[in-house]
Structure formats: structure tokens, C-alpha cells
Amino acid sequence: MKKYLIILTALILILISACGKKQEEGKSMEQIYSEEGVPVRQIIVEPTTFRQNLLYNATLSGIEETTVQAMVSEVITKINAKVGDRVAKDQIIISFPNNTPSAQYEQALTAFNSIKTTYERMQRLFAQGAISQQDLDNVETQYKVSKANLEMSDKMINVRAPISGIITAMYVNPSEKVFPGKDLFTVASTNGYKAVIMVPDTEINKIKKGTKATATWLETTISGRVTEIPLAMDNATKAFRVEVTFPGMNKKINYGVTAEISLEVFSKPNVIVVERHQIVSENGTKYVWLNQDGKAVKREITTGLDNTLTYEVTSGLNPGDVLITEGINMLTEGAKLRVIE
């Protein structure tokens, strides 16, 4: 009998506990918010600078960038660099055979060595007074022409980097046959980035040489300025080709990436600015929500300038006000607030 009483008591306690949980779980959100407060985030209102920006997407290349092309029709024998390598000006990047017919390198080398020997001998004779200045000048002219021919032949079979920088693209492979005009590689200087943006005629008057600019790729942002604005529209694109440069190198941003380019075309300092999603509009009137002593208070505001994302507030907000930034859709006048840090 005692055993049954213990079991019965345990069952009663379980039922009481379950009923309590059901009552707790049965609370509405309104009841929870009333007891604990509506969860919100907030900021202290402070004067800042209102900015109007124009946004574009563009590829970031080097401020100075050159693509080198083949001058001969031949098979590549060696490639001395790969994408991402730093190279120095005049460093040999791609080589072709010395006996490439169109380059005539071996013939040019033989001719140069021959005239070089003659020129050096004539210099010694001139120093001894055995020949005239005109005789020496004639041989010197032949020497310079032969040297120039050899240098040109060498450039055709030993393709060098035209500038110091980073190899950003390699368009060929070893043992591949190329033809004159074929792109071989691109090298970009490491002193900064350049972006070319196409600006419509409705916006070009807002942009000036020197306009502040930022380029953002993933979570990295770099700063620069507009450096070139054309006088005429590009007939093919029906837009203006504007160049923006960003000095300095950032290891987090590679050449060739597509970044968001933002041009600051207007700024107004020492004003109160709120974001679009922080404003509530009712019947053409704009409001914001404030935290006053832990209670929600709706405040009418007047706005001035806007850039579609943020608004200048000309009246209704003062420095030091506590502006609710998140959770405003759940608020009612006088509602208790629970601030989420």
C-alpha cells in the first residue's frame, strides 16, 4: 500500500509540473514583451557628416599596366615567370629559339662581333695617329647600326618586362607556337590601382577631377581620387570613361578583381543623419523611435538631403537623444524596452 502511495504522489507532482510548463509556454509574445521588454538596439545621436555618393562596379588594374605581344612566329622555349611573380624592368620573361628565322638573331650577332672587332682596332689606330677622324667615324657608324640591329633581334627572341611590377596574367605556355601580335603576358606596377568607370551623362556633371573615391572588395576598402575625366562621351557605350586611381598596394586586394567604386560627390558636415530603415513613415509624416527612461517614444522628424540610404534630419532629433535602430517594428508608444548590447 505504501508503495502505491509513493507512485501516486510522484504522478501528481509530474502532472502539476507539466501543467505549470504549459501555462508558461502558453504566454503570448505580447505578454513576454510586457513583462521583460521589447528587445531593441540603440545608439546615441551625434552630429556627423552627410555624404552623397555615386556607386559603380569596375575592375581594379595597376595604375601602370602593360600587355606584351609576340613579334615572331615561333615556338616558346622557356617562360621564366608565373602569375603573381614580382619582376624587374628588362627582366627576360619569355624566350624563343636563337635561330628564329624572322629575328635573324645569329646573323645579327655575327655581324656585330665582326664590326666590334674592327671598331676596337680602328680606335687603337686612331689613337696612334694612323687613321683620320673620318675613317673612325665611318666605322663607328657601322658599329652603332650593327648594335641596334642586334638589340632589336634580341628583343624579338628574349621578351622582357617593360616595367617593374607583378605578372598579373600569362596568356601562353611553354612549347606553344605563337604568332606576331599574340598577347604573351601582362605586368602591372605595384604603386597602386586604377579603375575605369563608365558614367552616364546624367551624373557626369557631379564628378570633378580630384573627387574622393573608395574601392571595396569583400571587406577591404582603399581610398583614392578621380584623376581623369574625358571631354566627350564614348559613342560606343554612350557614357563617359572616368579614371580613378588608388595609390599604394594592399595585399588583400588582387589585380583584376571587380570592386564597388564609390565617389563622394557632396558632403555636409555637422548634421544629424539617420539610416533609411530607422525611419517610420505614416501618411507622409516621418517618425523615429527613441528610448526615454526605458520606454519607447515616437518622435516626428523633418528630413532634408538624402542619398536613398541615409537622410539628413533637419528637425526632431537632437544630439544626445537615444535613437532605437533595431526592433522598431515591434514597438508601441510607451512600450517597455530591453536593450540588447
C-alpha positions as semicolon CSV with decimal commas, in nm:
position;residue;x (nm);y (nm);z (nm)
1;M;0,000;0,000;0,000
2;K;0,280;0,236;0,092
3;K;0,447;0,161;-0,243
4;Y;0,130;0,263;-0,434
5;L;0,103;0,591;-0,239
6;I;0,459;0,684;-0,334
7;I;0,389;0,616;-0,705
8;L;0,061;0,814;-0,689
9;T;0,236;1,111;-0,527
10;A;0,506;1,110;-0,796
11;L;0,244;1,109;-1,072
12;I;0,060;1,402;-0,914
13;L;0,387;1,604;-0,893
14;I;0,464;1,529;-1,260
15;L;0,116;1,644;-1,364
16;I;0,144;1,966;-1,164
17;S;0,484;2,036;-1,318
18;A;0,356;1,969;-1,670
19;C;0,060;2,200;-1,619
20;G;0,292;2,475;-1,498
21;K;0,511;2,438;-1,806
22;K;0,209;2,450;-2,038
23;Q;0,092;2,771;-1,873
24;E;0,444;2,918;-1,912
25;E;0,471;2,805;-2,272
26;G;0,128;2,942;-2,344
27;K;0,233;3,304;-2,286
28;S;0,191;3,530;-2,589
29;M;0,473;3,745;-2,725
30;E;0,281;4,049;-2,608
31;Q;0,284;3,915;-2,252
32;I;0,657;3,839;-2,268
33;Y;0,737;4,185;-2,411
34;S;0,514;4,345;-2,146
35;E;0,698;4,167;-1,865
36;E;1,055;4,163;-1,999
37;G;1,053;4,450;-2,252
38;V;1,079;4,463;-2,631
39;P;1,433;4,371;-2,742
40;V;1,596;4,666;-2,924
41;R;1,932;4,809;-3,017
42;Q;2,011;5,178;-2,986
43;I;2,269;5,450;-3,046
44;I;2,336;5,794;-2,903
45;V;2,260;6,064;-3,161
46;E;2,570;6,264;-3,254
47;P;2,642;6,518;-3,531
48;T;2,827;6,370;-3,829
49;T;2,888;6,439;-4,199
50;F;2,617;6,374;-4,453
51;R;2,759;6,234;-4,776
52;Q;2,613;6,176;-5,120
53;N;2,785;5,900;-5,317
54;L;2,762;5,753;-5,663
55;L;2,822;5,378;-5,686
56;Y;2,973;5,182;-5,975
57;N;3,137;4,843;-6,033
58;A;3,473;4,826;-6,205
59;T;3,783;4,609;-6,243
60;L;4,093;4,710;-6,047
61;S;4,410;4,707;-6,255
62;G;4,755;4,852;-6,192
63;I;4,800;5,228;-6,221
64;E;5,056;5,144;-6,488
65;E;4,983;4,821;-6,675
66;T;5,125;4,681;-6,999
67;T;5,043;4,375;-7,207
68;V;5,338;4,247;-7,414
69;Q;5,282;4,088;-7,754
70;A;5,486;3,846;-7,963
71;M;5,697;3,983;-8,251
72;V;5,782;3,649;-8,413
73;S;5,612;3,334;-8,536
74;E;5,782;3,062;-8,334
75;V;5,756;2,804;-8,054
76;I;5,823;2,927;-7,699
77;T;6,129;2,762;-7,546
78;K;6,109;2,899;-7,193
79;I;5,886;3,100;-6,959
80;N;6,075;3,247;-6,664
81;A;5,788;3,383;-6,452
82;K;5,434;3,298;-6,348
83;V;5,129;3,495;-6,241
84;G;5,193;3,671;-5,910
85;D;5,571;3,692;-5,952
86;R;5,744;4,025;-5,900
87;V;5,967;4,115;-6,194
88;A;6,216;4,391;-6,267
89;K;6,219;4,614;-6,574
90;D;6,406;4,445;-6,865
91;Q;6,395;4,103;-6,694
92;I;6,358;3,825;-6,954
93;I;6,012;3,668;-6,916
94;I;5,972;3,460;-7,235
95;S;6,238;3,319;-7,470
96;F;6,227;3,192;-7,830
97;P;6,499;2,992;-8,015
98;N;6,811;3,183;-8,119
99;N;6,768;3,056;-8,475
100;T;6,419;3,202;-8,519
101;P;6,418;3,295;-8,891
102;S;6,230;3,624;-8,865
103;A;6,453;3,751;-8,583
104;Q;6,784;3,675;-8,764
105;Y;6,950;3,687;-8,424
106;E;7,251;3,468;-8,510
107;Q;7,326;3,671;-8,824
108;A;7,295;3,996;-8,629
109;L;7,525;3,861;-8,355
110;T;7,792;3,753;-8,609
111;A;7,778;4,090;-8,784
112;F;7,802;4,279;-8,455
113;N;8,102;4,078;-8,329
114;S;8,280;4,138;-8,658
115;I;8,227;4,515;-8,667
116;K;8,301;4,540;-8,293
117;T;8,646;4,388;-8,353
118;T;8,708;4,627;-8,643
119;Y;8,586;4,926;-8,442
120;E;8,811;4,847;-8,147
121;R;9,110;4,806;-8,384
122;M;9,032;5,138;-8,556
123;Q;9,014;5,311;-8,216
124;R;9,369;5,193;-8,142
125;L;9,493;5,307;-8,485
126;F;9,331;5,647;-8,440
127;A;9,500;5,684;-8,101
128;Q;9,833;5,619;-8,273
129;G;9,756;5,874;-8,546
130;A;9,748;5,608;-8,817
131;I;9,393;5,690;-8,945
132;S;9,181;6,002;-8,975
133;Q;8,880;6,103;-8,769
134;Q;8,656;6,044;-9,069
135;D;8,776;5,685;-9,103
136;L;8,699;5,623;-8,737
137;D;8,357;5,791;-8,765
138;N;8,261;5,571;-9,059
139;V;8,341;5,253;-8,868
140;E;8,170;5,386;-8,554
141;T;7,850;5,444;-8,752
142;Q;7,858;5,085;-8,879
143;Y;7,916;4,967;-8,522
144;K;7,615;5,157;-8,384
145;V;7,386;5,031;-8,663
146;S;7,501;4,673;-8,606
147;K;7,449;4,708;-8,230
148;A;7,094;4,842;-8,280
149;N;7,014;4,551;-8,514
150;L;7,140;4,302;-8,256
151;E;6,936;4,464;-7,978
152;M;6,622;4,451;-8,192
153;S;6,680;4,084;-8,276
154;D;6,742;4,011;-7,908
155;K;6,413;4,179;-7,809
156;M;6,228;3,960;-8,056
157;I;6,356;3,631;-7,908
158;N;6,406;3,738;-7,543
159;V;6,086;3,914;-7,440
160;R;6,146;4,138;-7,139
161;A;5,926;4,307;-6,880
162;P;5,865;4,666;-6,996
163;I;5,820;4,789;-6,636
164;S;5,889;4,664;-6,285
165;G;5,586;4,512;-6,117
166;I;5,379;4,196;-6,084
167;I;5,281;3,949;-6,356
168;T;4,902;3,967;-6,350
169;A;4,830;3,743;-6,649
170;M;5,016;3,483;-6,856
171;Y;4,847;3,401;-7,185
172;V;5,082;3,132;-7,322
173;N;5,255;2,808;-7,220
174;P;5,600;2,655;-7,287
175;S;5,629;2,481;-7,626
176;E;5,329;2,673;-7,755
177;K;5,363;2,825;-8,101
178;V;5,263;3,190;-8,123
179;F;5,229;3,444;-8,400
180;P;5,307;3,816;-8,421
181;G;5,055;4,019;-8,224
182;K;4,968;3,736;-7,984
183;D;4,935;3,854;-7,622
184;L;5,209;3,695;-7,410
185;F;5,175;3,840;-7,058
186;T;5,060;4,144;-6,862
187;V;5,268;4,321;-6,598
188;A;5,127;4,583;-6,360
189;S;5,321;4,827;-6,146
190;T;5,292;4,794;-5,768
191;N;5,241;5,161;-5,688
192;G;4,862;5,142;-5,678
193;Y;4,537;5,053;-5,856
194;K;4,333;5,206;-6,135
195;A;3,964;5,166;-6,215
196;V;3,779;5,281;-6,525
197;I;3,412;5,356;-6,464
198;M;3,151;5,440;-6,725
199;V;2,946;5,738;-6,605
200;P;2,612;5,828;-6,769
201;D;2,555;6,183;-6,891
202;T;2,304;6,242;-6,609
203;E;2,580;6,204;-6,348
204;I;2,897;6,331;-6,514
205;N;2,841;6,694;-6,404
206;K;2,851;6,583;-6,039
207;I;3,203;6,445;-6,074
208;K;3,516;6,661;-6,071
209;K;3,884;6,586;-6,105
210;G;4,002;6,512;-5,751
211;T;3,665;6,378;-5,630
212;K;3,719;6,144;-5,334
213;A;3,671;5,776;-5,410
214;T;3,681;5,440;-5,233
215;A;3,708;5,091;-5,377
216;T;3,568;4,800;-5,175
217;W;3,632;4,433;-5,245
218;L;3,494;4,182;-4,995
219;E;3,567;4,352;-4,662
220;T;3,869;4,558;-4,770
221;T;3,845;4,926;-4,870
222;I;4,108;5,151;-5,025
223;S;4,094;5,526;-5,088
224;G;4,174;5,729;-5,397
225;R;4,059;6,011;-5,624
226;V;3,923;6,074;-5,972
227;T;4,224;6,150;-6,194
228;E;4,083;6,169;-6,546
229;I;3,752;6,294;-6,688
230;P;3,703;6,297;-7,067
231;L;3,563;6,596;-7,251
232;A;3,349;6,382;-7,480
233;M;3,118;6,085;-7,440
234;D;3,221;5,742;-7,568
235;N;2,991;5,684;-7,865
236;A;3,005;5,305;-7,828
237;T;2,888;5,297;-7,466
238;K;2,702;5,630;-7,455
239;A;2,884;5,709;-7,130
240;F;3,192;5,897;-7,007
241;R;3,509;5,695;-6,940
242;V;3,628;5,821;-6,599
243;E;3,956;5,701;-6,447
244;V;4,001;5,664;-6,070
245;T;4,335;5,585;-5,908
246;F;4,413;5,439;-5,567
247;P;4,777;5,487;-5,456
248;G;4,960;5,217;-5,260
249;M;4,948;4,839;-5,257
250;N;4,712;4,631;-5,043
251;K;4,796;4,261;-5,011
252;K;4,429;4,177;-4,955
253;I;4,323;4,309;-5,297
254;N;4,449;4,140;-5,613
255;Y;4,467;4,298;-5,956
256;G;4,177;4,201;-6,179
257;V;3,906;4,182;-5,910
258;T;3,575;4,361;-5,955
259;A;3,527;4,617;-5,679
260;E;3,249;4,856;-5,580
261;I;3,365;5,211;-5,656
262;S;3,207;5,488;-5,450
263;L;3,251;5,854;-5,549
264;E;3,173;6,117;-5,285
265;V;3,011;6,395;-5,488
266;F;2,874;6,600;-5,196
267;S;2,930;6,633;-4,822
268;K;2,777;6,846;-4,547
269;P;2,943;6,839;-4,204
270;N;2,796;6,872;-3,854
271;V;2,446;6,740;-3,923
272;I;2,233;6,463;-3,777
273;V;2,200;6,164;-4,008
274;V;1,979;5,856;-3,975
275;E;1,957;5,549;-4,192
276;R;1,654;5,481;-4,406
277;H;1,547;5,166;-4,217
278;Q;1,542;5,361;-3,888
279;I;1,260;5,586;-4,013
280;V;0,887;5,504;-4,000
281;S;0,655;5,680;-4,247
282;E;0,285;5,727;-4,173
283;N;0,057;5,928;-4,403
284;G;0,351;6,121;-4,544
285;T;0,496;6,203;-4,200
286;K;0,831;6,062;-4,090
287;Y;0,898;5,934;-3,737
288;V;1,177;5,773;-3,539
289;W;1,162;5,579;-3,212
290;L;1,354;5,696;-2,907
291;N;1,437;5,537;-2,573
292;Q;1,327;5,768;-2,293
293;D;1,377;5,625;-1,945
294;G;1,337;5,269;-2,073
295;K;1,013;5,344;-2,260
296;A;0,953;5,370;-2,638
297;V;0,860;5,719;-2,758
298;K;0,772;5,804;-3,121
299;R;0,918;6,136;-3,242
300;E;0,821;6,321;-3,559
301;I;1,116;6,440;-3,770
302;T;1,179;6,654;-4,075
303;T;1,437;6,542;-4,330
304;G;1,646;6,734;-4,578
305;L;1,909;6,582;-4,805
306;D;1,905;6,212;-4,879
307;N;2,112;5,962;-5,078
308;T;1,847;5,684;-5,074
309;L;2,029;5,506;-4,788
310;T;2,061;5,784;-4,531
311;Y;1,874;6,106;-4,454
312;E;1,973;6,440;-4,309
313;V;1,744;6,523;-4,014
314;T;1,671;6,896;-4,003
315;S;1,438;6,889;-3,701
316;G;1,303;6,646;-3,441
317;L;1,632;6,496;-3,325
318;N;1,899;6,645;-3,103
319;P;2,250;6,538;-3,004
320;G;2,228;6,309;-2,703
321;D;1,890;6,156;-2,793
322;V;1,884;5,777;-2,771
323;L;1,775;5,650;-3,112
324;I;1,637;5,297;-3,145
325;T;1,797;5,137;-3,450
326;E;1,668;4,778;-3,443
327;G;1,341;4,626;-3,327
328;I;1,127;4,928;-3,421
329;N;0,862;4,715;-3,597
330;M;0,758;4,567;-3,261
331;L;0,725;4,898;-3,076
332;T;0,420;5,078;-2,946
333;E;0,405;5,410;-2,766
334;G;0,527;5,369;-2,407
335;A;0,636;5,008;-2,454
336;K;0,891;4,873;-2,208
337;L;1,235;4,827;-2,366
338;R;1,505;4,567;-2,321
339;V;1,829;4,694;-2,475
340;I;2,044;4,432;-2,649
341;E;2,410;4,526;-2,640
